[in-house]
Amino acid sequence: MALTEQQKQRIEENRKRALQIRKQKQEEKERQDNCLTAKQGGTNNTGGFLAAAAADESGRDKKRKIEPGTSSAPHPHPTTKTSINKLSNNQSKNELDDDEESLEDFEHNATEYITKAEAQRVYCLPLGTLAVCSYTERENPHKKGWSSMKLYSRSEVRRRARKRFGGKDGLVQERERRKEKRLEKDLEEMKDVFG
């Protein structure tokens, strides 16, 4: 069944209108996100914290020990050949770690920062490893009276986890092993319920 010219024209008009509506909604969302980052203690849909919010003048964001070679550390201007080589090696490591092929499916549209619980669950890192990672403290969006949240850089946590488990495949295998272990434990606990 071939479409008539009138149908083709109506389809094209609807497509253009849909694109225009999508663009307007995206602009409106960006404006709302900007307004939320301007408010103190606001939340958005990035997991309950403001992933792209800059540090405000009140000193709400605090940085802790930042290792050289991490993406969150400012890179000084290298003056010697060795510092240029070290800087390029560190940048290439970060680029390899953050390129699209090395990311897992859930990481493609994920936020820059993650919570301690998520770092332990998704990247299988123990508290000792997280203790040496750099973090940003932010006001807790759920309740201001609670202690501030420690948000860890996803790229640094990913890098440390892959180093610990021997790359992306090792991390995936470890995650699956832990999942199976939890399932077996749950089945063992529930064994008496059905019998």
DRENVEX-388224 format. One record per residue: y, x, z of N, C-alpha, C, O in turn; residue in one letter. Coordinates in steps of 0.001 Angstrom, whole numbers, padded with zeros to 6 digits, always signed. Last residue first. Layout:
residues N
YXZYXZYXZYXZA;...
***
This chain:
residues 195
-026697+009615+053761-028116+009662+054117-028475+009026+055413-029646+009018+055794G;-023992+009659+053298-024814+008851+052409-026262+008778+052859-026999+007926+052363F;-023037+011328+055324-022443+010004+055145-023359+009105+054329-023492+007919+054630V;-024146+013837+055197-024658+012916+056210-024116+011495+056044-024698+010553+056582D;-022621+015032+053160-024052+014829+052975-024603+013790+053955-025432+012960+053581K;-020034+015772+053468-020275+014372+053166-021764+014046+053028-022122+012891+052800M;-020186+018518+053846-019637+017684+054918-019989+016210+054711-020217+015484+055679E;-021210+019255+051362-021971+019561+052565-021504+018695+053732-022317+018199+054511E;-019094+018503+049714-020389+017834+049566-021257+018056+050795-021964+017145+051227L;-017148+020335+050606-016930+018895+050758-018234+018118+050650-018458+017175+051409D;-018404+022722+049820-018081+022491+051229-017892+020997+051492-018407+020459+052472K;-018467+022384+047060-019716+022525+047807-019496+022242+049293-020321+021593+049936E;-015681+022307+046566-016518+021166+046235-017828+021213+047010-018259+020199+047559L;-014922+024894+047329-014374+023733+048040-015231+022492+047809-015480+021720+048734R;-016386+026334+045391-016661+026554+046812-016140+025390+047654-016816+024941+048580K;-015138+025494+043046-016548+025169+043268-016915+025313+044738-017671+024502+045273E;-012625+026641+043505-012753+025192+043322-014191+024745+043587-014428+023746+044265K;-013231+029325+043552-012716+028694+044768-012829+027175+044698-013094+026512+045700R;-014021+029645+040891-014965+029950+041960-014526+029270+043257-015351+028706+043976R;-011642+029018+039536-012815+028153+039364-013831+028374+040483-014435+027420+040974E;-010089+031192+040397-009653+029828+040678-010827+028850+040577-010987+027968+041421R;-011577+033294+039297-011418+033197+040751-010996+031786+041157-011491+031248+042147E;-011242+032749+036562-012584+032729+037152-012509+032583+038673-013286+031836+039267Q;-008473+033109+036340-009054+031795+036031-010447+031679+036654-010796+030636+037208V;-008329+035842+036979-007637+034856+037812-008218+033457+037586-008428+032709+038541L;-009758+036954+034860-010234+037125+036229-009614+036117+037173-010284+035594+038064G;-008098+036266+032717-009451+035722+032792-010019+035834+034198-010685+034916+034676D;-005755+037773+033303-005713+036313+033233-007106+035697+033394-007273+034719+034123K;-006570+040566+035517-006049+039901+034333-006144+038390+034408-006549+037812+035417G;-007778+041258+038003-008170+041891+036744-007739+041141+035507-008488+041089+034531G;-006849+040285+040397-008102+039734+039882-008473+040265+038503-009411+039755+037890F;-004461+041726+040873-005485+041621+041918-006839+041207+041348-007871+041726+041775R;-002977+041283+038570-003341+042656+038932-004494+042637+039930-005407+043457+039834K;-002632+038565+038757-003415+039098+037639-003838+040540+037911-004929+040958+037524R;-001041+038452+041053-002351+037786+041028-003219+038352+039905-004412+038587+040097A;+001258+039838+040264+000446+040348+041372-000953+039737+041381-001933+040420+041680R;+002162+038144+038173+001855+039554+037911+000944+040120+038999-000032+040805+038695R;+002618+035747+039549+001632+035792+038465+001195+037228+038200+000007+037501+038025R;+004672+036571+041236+003420+036106+041824+002307+036161+040783+001186+036569+041088V;+006630+037154+039300+006138+038209+040184+004795+037816+040801+003882+038638+040877E;+006983+034631+038092+006543+035766+037277+006003+036898+038147+005019+037539+037778S;+007891+033016+040207+006598+032735+039570+006096+033942+038782+004902+034240+038807R;+009253+034039+043184+009395+034145+041733+008019+033994+041089+007098+034753+041389S;+009193+031648+045846+008780+032922+045270+008944+032886+043756+008794+031838+043128Y;+011071+030320+048383+010646+030116+047002+010388+031476+046366+011260+032344+046352L;+010983+028971+051426+010849+030261+050764+010289+029992+049382+009171+029499+049233K;+013280+026682+052848+012084+026941+052054+012132+028356+051510+013199+028871+051177M;+014457+026499+056255+014673+026675+054821+013364+027051+054126+012470+027651+054723S;+013361+023942+058560+013671+025329+058202+013767+025459+056686+013231+024640+055939S;+015029+020748+058759+013849+021602+058713+014256+023018+058337+015364+023253+057855W;+017356+019348+058415+017076+019899+059731+015872+020829+059752+015720+021620+060683G;+017309+018281+055865+018153+019443+056110+017875+020098+057450+018131+021291+057613K;+014532+017436+054080+015243+017173+055322+016018+018425+055699+015441+019504+055836K;+014047+018026+051409+013469+016825+052000+014177+016436+053292+014393+015255+053563H;+015124+020436+050644+015715+019217+050091+015193+017942+050753+015830+016893+050664P;+016012+023139+052620+014922+022214+052342+015498+020886+051850+016285+020264+052564N;+017817+025746+051081+017822+024629+052023+016727+023652+051629+016535+023368+050447E;+016023+028712+050277+016869+027578+049902+016777+026520+050982+015782+026421+051700R;+015503+032077+049766+015504+031003+050747+016492+029938+050291+017642+030232+049963E;+013386+033747+047608+014716+033188+047776+014608+032074+048794+013725+031221+048699T;+011489+036808+047702+011630+035361+047729+013094+034994+047887+013927+035824+048252Y;+009117+039283+046748+010503+038880+046971+010576+037359+046932+009816+036707+046216S;+006089+039985+048562+006787+039478+047375+008237+039147+047727+008542+038778+048860C;+004825+040544+050882+005544+041645+050250+006275+041217+048972+006999+042014+048375V;+003628+038159+051567+004582+038738+052513+005385+039871+051884+006510+040136+052308A;+001743+037674+049652+003004+036935+049556+004068+037519+050486+005265+037390+050226L;-000264+039295+050674+000357+039649+049398+001691+038937+049240+002659+039521+048753T;-000864+037896+053032-000459+039292+053079+000234+039746+051800+001207+040498+051848G;-001782+035393+052227-000466+035498+052862+000039+036928+052896+001245+037158+052799L;-003397+035745+048960-003379+035580+050413-001964+035763+050961-001066+036226+050257P;-003475+033859+045944-002962+035006+046678-002994+034748+048177-002654+033652+048623L;-004138+032034+043915-005182+032571+044790-004729+033807+045561-005531+034709+045804C;-002422+030590+042352-002585+031998+042005-003544+032735+042942-003747+033939+042785Y;-002610+028004+043454-002742+028200+042009-003051+029649+041652-003851+029911+040753V;-002477+028326+046306-003452+027447+045675-003689+027818+044206-004834+027931+043768R;-000404+030147+046837-001738+030376+047390-002789+029572+046640-003876+030079+046365Q;+001705+028953+045466+001315+030323+045136-000087+030623+045644-000871+031281+044960A;+001887+026518+046822+001490+026523+045413+001035+027914+044984+000079+028042+044218E;+002734+027441+049327+001473+026699+049199+000974+026707+047754-000218+026882+047501A;+005222+028590+048708+004137+029421+049232+002788+028727+049046+001811+029363+048650K;+006559+027404+045546+006454+027426+047001+005273+028293+047417+004439+028676+046596T;+008261+029042+042826+007170+028245+043374+007157+028378+044891+007679+029344+045446I;+010620+029179+040088+010228+029441+041467+009071+028533+041885+008917+027420+041382Y;+010914+028270+037516+010963+029714+037739+010442+030072+039129+009884+031152+039323E;+008644+025601+036539+009890+026137+037069+009774+027629+037319+008676+028186+037334T;+006843+025164+033407+006944+025228+034865+008277+025854+035282+008941+026534+034499A;+005983+024886+030865+007229+024198+031227+007450+024213+032733+008165+023366+033268N;+003720+026685+030954+004670+026666+029841+005991+026004+030192+007042+026535+029834H;+001773+026608+032911+002936+027454+033132+004011+027329+032054+005119+027832+032242E;-000481+025190+032243+000426+024565+033199+001709+025358+033397+002653+024842+033994F;-001770+027013+030470-001227+025745+029995-000195+025156+030948+000851+024676+030511D;-000679+030419+031081-001678+029355+031100-000986+028051+030743+000243+027985+030715E;+000587+033060+029046+000798+031993+030022-000339+030982+029940-000888+030727+028868L;+000169+034750+026948-000445+035111+028225-000263+034037+029288-000903+034103+030337S;+001594+033621+024840+000142+033694+024746-000506+033965+026100-001600+033474+026377E;+004319+033839+025535+003694+032517+025438+002168+032577+025444+001515+031686+025988E;+005058+036403+027948+005006+035871+026595+004144+034617+026555+003336+034378+027452D;+005136+037523+030478+005834+036262+030291+005740+035709+028870+006291+034641+028602D;+003760+039920+030367+003360+038943+031375+003956+037569+031088+003346+036552+031420D;+005113+041298+028427+003710+040966+028192+003254+039877+029141+002460+039012+028772L;+007562+041539+029759+007509+040777+028518+006077+040379+028201+005831+039257+027757E;+006817+043160+031908+007318+041812+032164+007246+040956+030908+006906+039775+030981N;+006063+045479+030480+005100+044795+031356+005525+043361+031592+004711+042443+031495K;+008479+046098+029245+007355+045708+028400+006265+045025+029222+005611+044102+028737S;+010008+046757+031479+010388+045601+030672+009229+045155+029804+009012+043955+029637Q;+008652+049032+032348+008727+047859+033223+009084+046614+032428+008533+045540+032668N;+009073+050703+030125+007709+050360+030538+007710+049113+031399+006874+048229+031214N;+011869+050889+030126+011217+050241+028990+009776+049869+029330+009291+048831+028878S;+012231+052225+032583+012815+050908+032374+012125+050195+031220+011823+049006+031328L;+010902+054635+032102+010447+053758+033177+010956+052344+032968+010217+051377+033149K;+012497+055611+029962+011070+055339+029764+010534+054398+030825+009795+053465+030511N;+014963+055863+031264+014862+054974+030098+013399+054612+029853+013082+053456+029571I;+014325+057748+033157+014690+056408+033625+014650+055413+032476+014336+054241+032685S;+013786+059893+031469+012715+059351+032313+013060+057961+032805+012195+057087+032866T;+016252+060369+030245+015129+059934+029438+014024+059305+030288+013405+058319+029890K;+019023+058938+032124+018124+060018+031723+016977+059453+030919+016742+058245+030898T;+020363+056601+032613+021136+057734+032119+020245+058871+031668+020689+059708+030882T;+020324+053040+032502+019627+054314+032591+020460+055431+031983+021160+055244+030987P;+021942+050802+034496+022038+051421+033183+021387+052787+033259+021855+053634+034020H;+019635+048866+036461+020786+049749+036308+020797+050320+034904+019779+050317+034211P;+018734+045525+036489+018387+046828+035950+019641+047684+035818+020597+047292+035151H;+018091+043498+039278+019039+043910+038262+018692+045314+037794+018392+046190+038605P;+015025+041762+039609+015852+042887+040032+016838+043238+038932+016461+043273+037760A;+013405+039862+038525+014541+039385+039294+015455+040516+039757+016552+040254+040249S;+011317+041135+037291+012325+040542+036426+013550+040079+037201+014622+039915+036618S;+010600+044341+038706+010415+042902+038627+011554+042316+037827+012619+042919+037698T;+011321+046958+038833+010433+046566+037753+010146+045088+037707+009511+044614+036765G;+011405+047399+042300+011871+047820+040983+010838+047426+039939+009633+047553+040155P;+011314+044499+044370+010676+045697+043861+011300+046099+042538+011681+045241+041742E;+013366+043433+046842+013063+043239+045424+012509+044551+044900+013164+045590+044982I;+013574+041892+049926+013129+043074+049215+012729+042764+047773+011857+041931+047525K;+015334+038840+049482+014637+039799+050291+014202+040930+049399+014463+040896+048196R;+018278+036900+049356+017242+037654+048666+016619+038619+049648+017290+039150+050532K;+019323+033673+050000+019192+035022+050525+018061+035686+049771+017002+035090+049575K;+021587+031084+049611+020476+031825+049028+020476+033240+049578+021508+033911+049613D;+023857+030439+051088+022646+029673+051303+021425+030414+050744+020349+030373+051342R;+026448+031346+051125+025376+032295+051418+024051+031599+051670+023206+032123+052396G;+028477+029792+050311+028141+029724+051728+027014+030678+052094+026666+030797+053269S;+028727+029882+047573+029546+030784+048360+029160+030802+049831+029494+031756+050534E;+025396+029666+046136+026750+029203+046386+027451+030137+047363+026845+031060+047906D;+023438+030841+043497+023770+030955+044919+025204+030493+045133+026112+030883+044399A;+022585+028336+041073+023034+029667+041457+023368+029662+042939+023556+028609+043548A;+019744+026533+040084+021003+026563+040838+021340+027985+041239+020478+028740+041689A;+017378+026140+038839+018394+026874+038104+019702+026990+038862+020680+027503+038319A;+015850+024719+040692+015338+025958+040134+016429+026783+039478+016403+028011+039556A;+016168+023108+043464+017013+023375+042311+016648+024724+041736+017088+025759+042237L;+013297+021171+044355+014302+022174+044622+015056+022466+043341+014611+022099+042254F;+011437+019315+043628+012124+019117+044884+013124+020183+045222+013753+020120+046278G;+010360+019712+041119+009544+020027+042268+010277+019932+043589+009775+020434+044595G;+012435+019021+039373+011740+020290+039223+011012+020665+040494+011044+021825+040906T;+014159+016834+039287+012745+016626+039015+011987+017926+038813+010965+017923+038126N;+016303+017515+042112+016083+017035+040757+014586+016974+040516+013813+017056+041471N;+018534+017099+044868+017240+017441+044283+017218+016957+042855+018008+016104+042449T;+021172+018527+046851+020641+017587+045871+019292+018036+045376+018948+019215+045456G;+022429+020275+048577+021248+019580+049058+020688+018576+048083+019791+017819+048453G;+025582+019721+047248+024802+020534+048172+023632+019706+048669+023809+018577+049126Q;+026169+019348+043777+026056+018762+045108+025232+019684+045993+024300+020341+045530K;+025700+020824+041504+026991+020971+042159+026963+020399+043566+027653+020900+044455A;+023265+019991+040692+023360+021367+041167+024684+021606+041857+024791+022492+042704T;+023935+017399+039916+023050+017599+041062+023137+019019+041590+023089+019235+042801L;+025488+017871+037656+026103+017217+038819+025255+017450+040063+025794+017675+041147C;+023547+018970+036011+024700+019784+036393+025389+019189+037615+025824+019920+038505N;+021886+016758+035731+021365+017965+036364+022501+018863+036831+022433+019449+037912D;+023633+015076+034340+023174+014699+035679+022629+015910+036421+022883+016072+037615Q;+023872+016506+031949+025068+016263+032770+024668+015896+034197+025291+016354+035155R;+021223+016390+031095+021821+017691+031399+023070+017531+032257+023305+018315+033177E;+021030+013628+030664+020177+014265+031668+020751+015615+032063+020766+015955+033246K;+022830+013342+028552+023081+012651+029813+022270+013281+030949+022771+013444+032062E;+021517+014829+026592+022839+015252+027056+023170+014614+028400+023724+015267+029284E;+019208+013235+026328+019087+014624+026761+020423+015149+027286+020462+015836+028307Q;+020320+010843+025407+019605+010862+026684+019485+012285+027221+019640+012517+028420K;+021352+011715+022934+022243+011193+023964+021585+011227+025336+022222+011600+026321Q;+018972+012418+021603+019986+013447+021856+020939+012991+022966+021295+013781+023841K;+017744+009915+021460+017087+011008+022182+018095+012094+022550+018078+012622+023662R;+019575+008591+019816+019346+008112+021184+018703+009208+022032+019077+009404+023189I;+019251+010101+017464+020558+010043+018112+020412+009587+019577+021056+010141+020467Q;+016586+009564+016842+017015+010941+017118+018344+010973+017854+018539+011780+018763L;+016797+006804+016383+015952+007304+017472+016328+008735+017844+016382+009078+019025A;+018430+006792+014134+018908+006164+015358+018104+006665+016569+018663+006915+017637R;+016733+008064+012294+018020+008672+012648+018559+008100+013962+019079+008837+014800K;+014660+006150+012220+014389+007525+012631+015672+008218+013075+015697+008881+014111R;+015998+003914+011224+015405+003864+012565+015128+005269+013095+015335+005546+014276N;+016628+004882+008651+017696+004500+009583+017178+004474+011019+017849+004960+011929E;+014020+005222+007607+014920+006374+007744+016053+006080+008719+016405+006935+009531E;+013150+002565+007603+012421+003579+008377+013321+004781+008637+013376+005294+009754I;+014951+001449+005779+014954+000981+007164+014235+001975+008086+014665+002198+009218R;+014191+002833+003456+015552+002978+003970+015618+002559+005444+016259+003227+006256Q;+011579+001894+003130+011822+003325+003315+013198+003568+003929+013350+004408+004815K;+012139-000813+002708+011359-000405+003875+011568+001078+004182+011716+001469+005340Q;+013541-000656+000286+014185-001247+001456+013450-000831+002739+014091-000531+003746Q;+011621+000391-001428+012824+001172-001134+013519+000656+000123+014024+001440+000927E;+008313-000240-000119+009439-000529-000991+010619+000335-000578+010614+000938+000495T;+005308+001640+000047+006486+001076+000699+007588+000822-000321+007763+001589-001268L;+002032+000765-001041+003241+001564-001175+004414+000847-000504+004492-000381-000492A;-001172+000842+000000+000000+000000+000000+001239+000889+000000+001460+001667+000928M;
***
